[in-house]
Amino acid sequence: KQEVTQIPAALSVPEGENLVLNCSFTDSAIYNLQWFRQDPGKGLTSLLLIQSSQREQTSGRLNASLDKSSGRSTLYIAASQPGDSATYLCALEYGNKLVFGAGTILRVKS
Amino acid sequence: NAGVTQTPKFQVLKTGQSMTLQCAQDMNHNSMYWYQQDPGMGLRLIYYSASEGTTDKGEVPNGYNVSRLNKREFSLRLESAAPSQTSVYFCASSQERDFYEQYFGPGTRLTVT
């Protein structure tokens, strides 16, 4: 059974800091990995999708990497801003379904 | 272009009552999904529909039924609500089942007393 763990569970940083969110999984037989952002009381917004043949994706201040052999993905956020405050979820495609981590709650203080 | 819409946004039910959650997408996507999210946990797949006319069970299907009414609409029905079904329900869609980016609706917050 695939298990997805996100560390840390919560993170509070001052504005401007660079930060890394971690996602680990137990079975490397995955196809794709997606990072989502969830604002309180809202749905999920897709941030980055890394397909199985790729190792990383970038969008603006966000960079996500995927290392299937070690069972890890990281989401790097550069020059964090208060507007980045949200819950960040990773989800991987495994066995024809998406398996989600519990998320990292990020708070960026101004 | 509204994306994925869900109704209602909030609902309170008494144990044993039934209700249907509605979901519609206007992106001409083939695949649609229903997820459940409990506090502090990731989303779990309840049911999905790979294409119009097909539905399949996900990780936590017990207590739920679904209908893929047409390509746009995918509904989730609770036949006899239980307090354990208090949760936030998200509908999502994607172009294909195997696997493109999934787009999510805003969610329905359901409380069963």
Chai-1 contact restraints between the chains, C-beta under 6 A:
chainA,res_idxA,chainB,res_idxB,connection_type,confidence,min_distance_angstrom,max_distance_angstrom,comment,restraint_id
A,Y31,B,F99,contact,1.0,0.0,6.0,A-B,restraint_1
A,N32,B,F99,contact,1.0,0.0,6.0,A-B,restraint_2
A,K42,B,P106,contact,1.0,0.0,6.0,A-B,restraint_3
A,G43,B,F90,contact,1.0,0.0,6.0,A-B,restraint_4
A,G43,B,F104,contact,1.0,0.0,6.0,A-B,restraint_5
A,G43,B,G105,contact,1.0,0.0,6.0,A-B,restraint_6
A,G43,B,P106,contact,1.0,0.0,6.0,A-B,restraint_7
A,G43,B,G107,contact,1.0,0.0,6.0,A-B,restraint_8
A,L44,B,F104,contact,1.0,0.0,6.0,A-B,restraint_9
A,S46,B,E101,contact,1.0,0.0,6.0,A-B,restraint_10
A,L49,B,E101,contact,1.0,0.0,6.0,A-B,restraint_11
A,E93,B,F99,contact,1.0,0.0,6.0,A-B,restraint_12
A,K97,B,L45,contact,1.0,0.0,6.0,A-B,restraint_13
A,F100,B,G42,contact,1.0,0.0,6.0,A-B,restraint_14
A,F100,B,L43,contact,1.0,0.0,6.0,A-B,restraint_15
A,G101,B,G42,contact,1.0,0.0,6.0,A-B,restraint_16
A,A102,B,M41,contact,1.0,0.0,6.0,A-B,restraint_17
A,A102,B,G42,contact,1.0,0.0,6.0,A-B,restraint_18
